Amino acid sequence: MNPDRARELLAAERRRLERALGHRGRQEDGEQSDPFFDAANLAADLYEAELEEGLEEDLHEKLAAVERAERRLEAGLYGYSIRSGQRIPDERLEMLPAAELTTEEQATP
């Protein structure tokens, strides 16, 4: 893949992830807190908090993958599997700019 195209894809993915992370911190449901203890509401709130935490963690992991891809690009290693060194097809990189493995490697642990 052309390095300029790779930079463009990685920059767009970085912007998307940073924007998504920024929106996560500003979300509010608009509900007034109930002064009475309600176990069902507490359970729902805990579930929602855990879900949000998981989503935010996933976004941070994807952002870290973009940063690793940017370092590989600067080192001349972008577009090659970090496991086998095989070339990652451009079509895969267009869809997943921070891809670290080939499709086959991703499918096998």
C-alpha positions as CSV (number, residue, x, y, z in Angstrom):
1,M,0.0,0.0,0.0
2,N,1.1,3.5,-0.8
3,P,2.5,5.1,2.5
4,D,0.5,8.3,1.8
5,R,-2.7,6.3,1.5
6,A,-1.8,4.4,4.7
7,R,-1.3,7.7,6.6
8,E,-4.6,9.0,5.3
9,L,-6.5,5.9,6.4
10,L,-4.8,5.8,9.8
11,A,-5.4,9.5,10.4
12,A,-9.1,9.0,9.6
13,E,-9.4,6.0,11.9
14,R,-7.6,8.0,14.7
15,R,-10.1,10.9,14.3
16,R,-13.1,8.5,14.3
17,L,-11.9,6.8,17.5
18,E,-11.0,10.0,19.3
19,R,-14.4,11.5,18.4
20,A,-16.1,8.4,19.7
21,L,-14.1,8.5,22.9
22,G,-15.0,12.2,23.3
23,H,-18.7,11.5,22.9
24,R,-18.6,8.7,25.5
25,G,-17.6,11.1,28.3
26,R,-20.5,13.5,27.6
27,Q,-23.4,11.0,27.5
28,E,-26.1,11.4,30.0
29,D,-29.5,9.7,30.0
30,G,-31.4,12.8,31.2
31,E,-33.3,10.9,33.9
32,Q,-33.6,12.4,37.3
33,S,-32.2,10.2,40.1
34,D,-34.9,8.5,42.2
35,P,-34.5,9.3,45.9
36,F,-35.8,5.8,46.8
37,F,-33.7,2.7,46.4
38,D,-34.9,0.6,43.5
39,A,-33.0,-2.6,43.0
40,A,-34.2,-3.0,39.4
41,N,-32.9,0.5,38.5
42,L,-29.6,-0.2,40.3
43,A,-29.1,-3.4,38.4
44,A,-29.9,-1.7,35.1
45,D,-27.5,1.2,36.0
46,L,-24.7,-1.3,36.9
47,Y,-25.3,-3.2,33.6
48,E,-25.2,0.0,31.6
49,A,-22.1,1.2,33.4
50,E,-20.2,-2.1,32.7
51,L,-21.3,-2.0,29.1
52,E,-20.1,1.6,28.7
53,E,-16.8,0.7,30.4
54,G,-16.3,-2.2,28.0
55,L,-17.1,0.0,25.0
56,E,-14.7,2.6,26.1
57,E,-12.0,0.0,26.7
58,D,-12.5,-1.3,23.2
59,L,-12.1,2.1,21.7
60,H,-8.9,2.6,23.7
61,E,-7.6,-0.7,22.4
62,K,-8.4,0.2,18.8
63,L,-6.6,3.6,19.3
64,A,-3.6,1.8,20.6
65,A,-3.6,-0.5,17.5
66,V,-3.7,2.7,15.3
67,E,-0.7,4.0,17.2
68,R,1.2,0.7,16.7
69,A,0.3,0.8,13.0
70,E,1.6,4.4,12.7
71,R,4.9,3.2,14.2
72,R,5.1,0.3,11.8
73,L,4.4,2.7,8.9
74,E,7.4,4.9,10.0
75,A,9.6,1.8,10.3
76,G,8.6,0.6,6.9
77,L,6.8,-2.5,8.3
78,Y,3.2,-1.4,7.7
79,G,1.1,-3.8,5.8
80,Y,3.0,-6.9,7.0
81,S,1.7,-9.4,9.6
82,I,3.3,-8.9,13.0
83,R,3.1,-12.7,13.5
84,S,4.3,-14.2,10.2
85,G,5.7,-11.2,8.2
86,Q,3.3,-12.1,5.3
87,R,1.8,-9.2,3.3
88,I,-1.6,-8.0,4.5
89,P,-3.7,-7.4,1.4
90,D,-4.5,-3.8,0.6
91,E,-8.2,-4.6,0.6
92,R,-8.0,-5.6,4.2
93,L,-6.0,-2.5,5.2
94,E,-8.6,-0.3,3.4
95,M,-11.3,-1.8,5.7
96,L,-9.1,-2.2,8.9
97,P,-6.2,0.3,8.6
98,A,-4.6,-0.9,11.9
99,A,-4.8,-4.6,10.9
100,E,-1.8,-6.5,12.4
101,L,-2.6,-9.9,11.0
102,T,-3.8,-11.5,7.8
103,T,-7.4,-12.7,7.7
104,E,-6.2,-16.3,8.0
105,E,-4.1,-15.5,11.1
106,Q,-6.9,-13.5,12.7
107,A,-9.1,-16.6,12.4
108,T,-6.7,-18.9,14.2
109,P,-5.5,-18.2,17.7
